[in-house]
Amino acid sequence: MLDRSLEAVTDVLATTPHVMFCVKSSDGRYLSANQAFADRAGVDHPGDVVGRRARELFPFELAEQYERQDDEVLHSGRMLTNELEVITRPDRSFGWFLTSKSRWTDTDGVPVGVVSVSIDLRTPVDAAAPHAQLAAAVDVARRRYAEQLLVSDLAVAADMTVAQLERTARRVLGLTPKQLIMRFRVERALQLLVTTSDPIADVAHACGYYDQSAFGRHFRRVVGTSPSAYRATHRP
């Protein structure tokens, strides 16, 4: 049963487009969700989500990732803030999300669940820069993602300070400059894993990662599965 303050938030987000909202109990069952979340889960109505667990609605690898996040938030009390995540849509295009999660407690401060909000970043990065300065930073990130690229390099290209670039990128793209670089790296990795037989270590190097281990950790955090498992599932 949701308290009144949480019910009010649920009402506000019930029909908000491109924003997925859900509340889970401490045992991992959904207590509430909006229509955008129901669409993402592949069901008709938010009520079809209630009472079910992530493993009943999403592929195993994604559900496992969601449950790891929930457990960390629930037991540590630390928020998950603007975590960049990717899914593969039915047409094989990539869907990018920024996910934030917070622990929900009762009036005595006892943890009873997790509240999650995910924003669907539907605007393509290449089309999202409204002026030449930000477009220049996006272009550098797209062309040089495989290098050890710094946010300061993007700021120089945009003729902005790092702080100005951070603010502008967040406002226009919904991403930090660092997340922008990571997005291009992961998108390239997804493509190489499906279209080539290159060893995972070579894919990691081609996408700008120090080594295969670092690549694997970041890939699993963003995609929800390992590079090898993603290749096995998605390669024709």
C-alpha positions in Angstrom: 0.0 0.0 0.0 1.5 3.4 -1.0 1.4 6.4 1.3 -0.4 9.5 0.2 2.7 11.4 -0.8 3.9 8.6 -3.1 0.4 8.3 -4.5 0.5 11.9 -5.5 3.8 11.4 -7.3 2.3 8.3 -9.0 -0.7 10.4 -10.2 1.5 13.1 -11.6 3.7 10.6 -13.6 0.8 8.4 -14.7 0.7 9.7 -18.2 4.0 11.6 -18.5 5.5 10.7 -21.9 9.0 9.2 -22.1 9.3 9.0 -18.3 9.1 5.5 -16.8 8.1 5.3 -13.2 7.7 2.4 -10.8 7.7 1.5 -7.1 8.9 -1.9 -5.9 8.5 -3.5 -2.5 11.5 -4.8 -0.6 10.8 -8.3 -2.0 11.1 -7.1 -5.6 7.4 -7.0 -6.5 6.0 -4.0 -8.4 3.5 -2.0 -6.3 2.9 0.8 -8.9 3.9 1.8 -12.4 2.9 4.3 -15.1 1.8 3.7 -18.7 5.3 4.4 -20.1 6.7 1.7 -17.8 4.0 -0.7 -18.9 4.8 -0.1 -22.5 8.5 -0.7 -21.8 7.6 -4.0 -20.0 5.4 -5.1 -23.0 2.1 -5.2 -21.2 -1.1 -3.3 -21.9 -1.8 -1.5 -18.6 0.1 -0.4 -15.5 -2.1 -2.8 -13.5 -0.6 -5.7 -15.4 2.8 -4.9 -13.8 1.6 -4.8 -10.2 2.5 -7.9 -8.1 5.0 -9.2 -10.6 8.8 -9.2 -10.5 11.3 -7.9 -13.0 12.2 -11.5 -14.1 8.6 -12.0 -15.2 8.6 -8.9 -17.5 12.1 -8.5 -18.8 14.9 -10.6 -20.3 17.0 -12.4 -17.6 20.1 -10.3 -18.1 18.2 -7.0 -17.8 16.1 -8.2 -14.9 19.3 -9.3 -13.1 20.8 -5.8 -13.6 17.7 -4.1 -12.3 17.6 -6.3 -9.2 21.3 -5.7 -8.4 20.6 -1.9 -8.6 17.5 -2.3 -6.3 19.4 -4.3 -3.7 22.2 -1.8 -3.6 19.9 1.1 -3.2 17.7 -0.7 -0.6 20.5 -1.9 1.6 23.0 1.0 1.3 20.5 3.9 1.2 22.6 5.6 -1.5 20.6 6.9 -4.5 21.4 5.7 -8.0 21.5 9.0 -9.9 21.3 9.4 -13.7 22.7 6.0 -14.5 23.1 5.7 -18.3 21.5 2.5 -19.6 20.8 1.0 -23.0 18.3 -1.4 -24.5 18.0 -2.9 -28.0 14.6 -2.0 -29.5 12.7 -4.6 -31.7 14.0 -2.8 -34.8 17.6 -3.3 -33.5 18.0 0.4 -32.8 19.4 1.4 -29.4 17.3 3.0 -26.7 19.1 5.1 -24.1 17.8 5.9 -20.6 18.9 7.9 -17.6 17.8 6.0 -14.5 17.6 7.2 -10.9 16.5 5.2 -7.9 15.9 6.0 -4.3 15.0 4.0 -1.2 11.5 4.3 0.1 11.1 4.1 3.9 8.1 4.0 6.2 7.3 6.7 8.9 9.8 4.9 11.2 12.6 5.1 8.7 12.5 1.4 7.9 13.3 0.5 4.2 10.2 -0.9 2.5 11.0 -0.5 -1.2 12.5 1.3 -4.1 11.2 4.2 -6.3 12.6 4.3 -9.8 12.4 6.9 -12.6 13.9 6.4 -16.1 14.0 9.1 -18.7 13.9 7.9 -22.3 16.5 9.9 -24.3 14.7 9.8 -27.6 16.5 12.7 -29.3 19.4 11.4 -31.4 22.6 13.0 -30.2 23.7 14.0 -33.6 20.5 16.1 -34.1 20.3 17.5 -30.6 22.9 20.2 -30.6 21.1 23.5 -31.4 24.2 25.7 -31.9 27.7 25.4 -33.3 29.5 25.2 -30.0 27.8 22.2 -28.6 27.7 20.6 -32.0 31.5 20.9 -32.2 31.8 19.0 -28.8 29.4 16.3 -30.0 31.4 15.9 -33.2 34.7 15.5 -31.3 33.2 12.9 -29.0 31.7 11.0 -31.9 35.0 11.0 -33.9 37.5 10.5 -31.1 35.7 8.3 -28.5 38.4 5.6 -29.0 41.1 8.0 -27.7 41.7 8.8 -24.0 39.4 11.8 -24.4 38.8 14.2 -21.6 35.9 16.5 -20.9 38.3 19.4 -21.2 39.0 18.3 -24.8 35.3 18.7 -25.6 35.2 22.1 -23.9 38.1 23.3 -26.0 36.3 22.2 -29.2 33.2 24.0 -28.0 35.1 27.1 -27.0 33.5 26.8 -23.6 34.7 26.3 -20.0 34.2 22.8 -18.6 31.4 24.2 -16.4 29.6 25.8 -19.3 29.8 22.7 -21.4 28.5 20.6 -18.5 25.5 22.8 -18.0 24.7 23.1 -21.7 25.1 19.3 -22.4 22.8 18.5 -19.5 20.2 21.0 -20.6 20.2 20.1 -24.3 21.2 16.4 -24.4 20.2 15.2 -21.0 23.8 13.8 -20.6 27.0 14.9 -19.1 30.0 15.2 -21.5 31.5 12.1 -19.9 28.3 10.2 -20.5 28.3 11.4 -24.1 31.7 9.9 -24.7 30.6 6.7 -23.0 27.5 6.5 -25.1 29.5 6.6 -28.4 31.9 4.0 -27.0 29.1 1.6 -26.1 27.2 2.1 -29.3 30.3 1.2 -31.3 30.9 -1.8 -29.1 27.3 -3.0 -29.7 27.8 -2.7 -33.4 31.2 -4.5 -33.5 29.9 -7.4 -31.3 27.1 -8.1 -33.7 28.8 -7.4 -37.1 32.3 -8.8 -36.5 34.0 -11.9 -35.1 36.7 -9.8 -33.5 37.9 -11.0 -30.1 36.3 -9.1 -27.1 39.8 -7.7 -26.2 40.1 -6.2 -29.7 36.6 -4.7 -29.5 37.5 -3.2 -26.1 40.6 -1.6 -27.5 38.8 -0.3 -30.6 36.2 1.4 -28.4 38.7 3.2 -26.2 38.8 1.0 -23.1 42.1 0.3 -21.2 41.6 -3.4 -21.2 39.0 -6.1 -21.6 38.2 -6.2 -17.9 37.3 -2.5 -17.7 35.3 -2.9 -20.9 33.4 -5.8 -19.5 32.5 -4.1 -16.2 31.3 -0.9 -17.9 29.4 -2.8 -20.6 27.6 -5.0 -18.1 26.6 -1.9 -16.0 25.2 0.0 -19.0 23.7 -2.9 -21.1 22.9 -5.4 -18.3 24.8 -8.3 -19.7 28.4 -9.3 -20.7 29.8 -8.5 -24.1 30.0 -12.2 -25.0 26.4 -12.9 -23.9 25.2 -9.9 -25.9 27.0 -11.2 -29.0 25.6 -14.7 -28.6 22.0 -13.3 -28.2 22.0 -10.6 -30.9 24.4 -11.8 -33.6 22.5 -13.2 -36.7 
